[in-house]
Amino acid sequence: MCCAGSVIKHESLILETATVHFNFEFNSAEPDEGSLEYLDNLAEALRDNPKLKIAIVGHTDSVGSDKFNLKLSQYRANAIHDFLMDNGVETEWIMSDGRGMREPLNNNRTEADRALNRRVVLTILYAD
């Protein structure tokens, strides 16, 4: 039995999760030039659709200490966050986090594997 006047709360709906490889160089938090066009388009979509939110999670390869990689992954997420803010996206629409080397896509044995792990994952959410 439901009570009159009660409010039903719901979670944000995940619209899309995209792993975006910004081709971070080793020990770098700067996305490459090719990524900037994608980020420009993303910023425009977020500005035009105020119910869209974005979660940004940075990752690293396994070279270096856990502490260093955790900071580097947060710097990568912050670089994307800051780019979006600088392009007119409201800060409350963006969440960012760094996971370091804790969620690898592969075993990090080769340079190609390590390059794949240097990534940012974007999750686009619809929030009412």
C-alpha beads as a LAMMPS data file, in Angstrom:
LAMMPS data file: protein, C-alpha beads

128 atoms
127 bonds

1 atom types
1 bond types

-500.0 500.0 xlo xhi
-500.0 500.0 ylo yhi
-500.0 500.0 zlo zhi

Masses

1 110.0

Atoms # bond

1 1 1 0.000 0.000 0.000
2 1 1 1.382 3.387 -0.966
3 1 1 1.129 6.547 1.066
4 1 1 -0.361 9.700 -0.431
5 1 1 2.243 12.335 -1.120
6 1 1 5.201 9.958 -1.119
7 1 1 7.938 10.678 -3.617
8 1 1 9.456 7.972 -5.769
9 1 1 13.148 8.556 -6.296
10 1 1 14.990 7.055 -9.250
11 1 1 18.603 6.731 -10.277
12 1 1 20.091 8.392 -13.339
13 1 1 19.654 6.371 -16.502
14 1 1 22.897 5.363 -18.207
15 1 1 22.548 6.226 -21.894
16 1 1 26.002 5.248 -23.081
17 1 1 29.355 4.130 -21.774
18 1 1 32.240 4.816 -24.090
19 1 1 35.869 3.929 -23.641
20 1 1 37.692 6.778 -25.274
21 1 1 41.361 6.408 -25.987
22 1 1 42.821 9.868 -25.955
23 1 1 46.238 8.482 -26.837
24 1 1 47.862 9.675 -23.656
25 1 1 51.594 9.517 -23.850
26 1 1 53.442 7.748 -21.076
27 1 1 53.197 9.838 -17.857
28 1 1 51.030 12.448 -19.627
29 1 1 47.577 13.823 -18.889
30 1 1 47.272 15.806 -22.143
31 1 1 44.817 14.448 -24.738
32 1 1 46.057 14.469 -28.324
33 1 1 44.820 16.864 -31.021
34 1 1 42.527 14.232 -32.535
35 1 1 40.615 14.015 -29.270
36 1 1 39.826 17.707 -29.154
37 1 1 37.246 17.519 -31.965
38 1 1 35.422 14.734 -30.117
39 1 1 35.523 16.773 -26.899
40 1 1 34.221 19.874 -28.697
41 1 1 31.250 17.851 -29.967
42 1 1 30.673 16.358 -26.523
43 1 1 30.732 19.800 -24.888
44 1 1 28.169 21.059 -27.405
45 1 1 25.890 18.069 -26.766
46 1 1 26.112 18.579 -22.999
47 1 1 25.405 22.319 -23.297
48 1 1 22.408 21.658 -25.574
49 1 1 20.959 18.902 -23.362
50 1 1 20.901 20.007 -19.716
51 1 1 19.537 16.642 -18.548
52 1 1 22.691 14.885 -19.748
53 1 1 25.460 14.367 -17.230
54 1 1 28.833 12.739 -17.689
55 1 1 31.043 10.591 -15.480
56 1 1 34.734 10.557 -16.390
57 1 1 37.063 7.839 -15.100
58 1 1 40.787 7.962 -15.823
59 1 1 43.035 4.887 -16.019
60 1 1 46.752 4.156 -16.420
61 1 1 49.034 1.318 -17.383
62 1 1 50.929 -0.662 -14.727
63 1 1 54.290 1.126 -14.966
64 1 1 55.091 2.963 -11.739
65 1 1 53.702 2.856 -8.231
66 1 1 50.029 2.529 -7.378
67 1 1 50.109 5.954 -5.685
68 1 1 51.665 7.649 -8.735
69 1 1 49.248 5.978 -11.161
70 1 1 46.235 6.869 -9.035
71 1 1 47.251 10.549 -9.197
72 1 1 48.006 10.350 -12.928
73 1 1 44.624 8.780 -13.663
74 1 1 42.898 11.570 -11.726
75 1 1 44.924 14.162 -13.685
76 1 1 43.702 12.527 -16.918
77 1 1 40.082 12.644 -15.779
78 1 1 40.575 16.247 -14.625
79 1 1 42.056 17.226 -18.006
80 1 1 38.838 16.107 -19.720
81 1 1 36.718 17.690 -16.971
82 1 1 38.575 21.004 -17.306
83 1 1 38.319 20.982 -21.106
84 1 1 34.538 20.543 -20.879
85 1 1 34.226 23.303 -18.273
86 1 1 36.370 25.634 -20.362
87 1 1 33.939 24.984 -23.216
88 1 1 30.814 25.995 -21.331
89 1 1 29.685 22.780 -19.649
90 1 1 28.363 23.370 -16.138
91 1 1 30.535 21.763 -13.483
92 1 1 27.593 20.049 -11.773
93 1 1 27.050 18.068 -14.980
94 1 1 30.482 16.437 -14.697
95 1 1 31.800 13.845 -12.249
96 1 1 35.403 12.681 -12.474
97 1 1 37.462 9.977 -10.798
98 1 1 40.798 8.242 -11.197
99 1 1 41.255 4.494 -10.802
100 1 1 44.961 4.219 -11.560
101 1 1 46.012 0.762 -12.719
102 1 1 43.299 -1.051 -10.768
103 1 1 41.008 -1.846 -13.724
104 1 1 43.246 -2.895 -16.639
105 1 1 41.811 -4.004 -19.966
106 1 1 44.633 -6.514 -20.389
107 1 1 47.802 -7.844 -18.750
108 1 1 50.083 -4.838 -19.540
109 1 1 52.814 -7.133 -20.931
110 1 1 53.555 -5.225 -24.137
111 1 1 53.762 -1.532 -24.995
112 1 1 50.618 -1.939 -27.118
113 1 1 48.772 -3.413 -24.121
114 1 1 49.985 -0.618 -21.854
115 1 1 48.900 2.008 -24.396
116 1 1 45.362 0.559 -24.369
117 1 1 45.224 0.854 -20.592
118 1 1 46.071 4.578 -20.719
119 1 1 42.485 5.625 -21.233
120 1 1 39.488 7.567 -20.020
121 1 1 36.039 5.994 -19.788
122 1 1 33.076 8.321 -20.302
123 1 1 29.610 7.378 -19.099
124 1 1 26.800 9.596 -20.360
125 1 1 23.813 9.710 -18.016
126 1 1 20.295 11.061 -18.319
127 1 1 19.327 12.687 -15.024
128 1 1 15.882 14.075 -14.344

Bonds

1 1 1 2
2 1 2 3
3 1 3 4
4 1 4 5
5 1 5 6
6 1 6 7
7 1 7 8
8 1 8 9
9 1 9 10
10 1 10 11
11 1 11 12
12 1 12 13
13 1 13 14
14 1 14 15
15 1 15 16
16 1 16 17
17 1 17 18
18 1 18 19
19 1 19 20
20 1 20 21
21 1 21 22
22 1 22 23
23 1 23 24
24 1 24 25
25 1 25 26
26 1 26 27
27 1 27 28
28 1 28 29
29 1 29 30
30 1 30 31
31 1 31 32
32 1 32 33
33 1 33 34
34 1 34 35
35 1 35 36
36 1 36 37
37 1 37 38
38 1 38 39
39 1 39 40
40 1 40 41
41 1 41 42
42 1 42 43
43 1 43 44
44 1 44 45
45 1 45 46
46 1 46 47
47 1 47 48
48 1 48 49
49 1 49 50
50 1 50 51
51 1 51 52
52 1 52 53
53 1 53 54
54 1 54 55
55 1 55 56
56 1 56 57
57 1 57 58
58 1 58 59
59 1 59 60
60 1 60 61
61 1 61 62
62 1 62 63
63 1 63 64
64 1 64 65
65 1 65 66
66 1 66 67
67 1 67 68
68 1 68 69
69 1 69 70
70 1 70 71
71 1 71 72
72 1 72 73
73 1 73 74
74 1 74 75
75 1 75 76
76 1 76 77
77 1 77 78
78 1 78 79
79 1 79 80
80 1 80 81
81 1 81 82
82 1 82 83
83 1 83 84
84 1 84 85
85 1 85 86
86 1 86 87
87 1 87 88
88 1 88 89
89 1 89 90
90 1 90 91
91 1 91 92
92 1 92 93
93 1 93 94
94 1 94 95
95 1 95 96
96 1 96 97
97 1 97 98
98 1 98 99
99 1 99 100
100 1 100 101
101 1 101 102
102 1 102 103
103 1 103 104
104 1 104 105
105 1 105 106
106 1 106 107
107 1 107 108
108 1 108 109
109 1 109 110
110 1 110 111
111 1 111 112
112 1 112 113
113 1 113 114
114 1 114 115
115 1 115 116
116 1 116 117
117 1 117 118
118 1 118 119
119 1 119 120
120 1 120 121
121 1 121 122
122 1 122 123
123 1 123 124
124 1 124 125
125 1 125 126
126 1 126 127
127 1 127 128
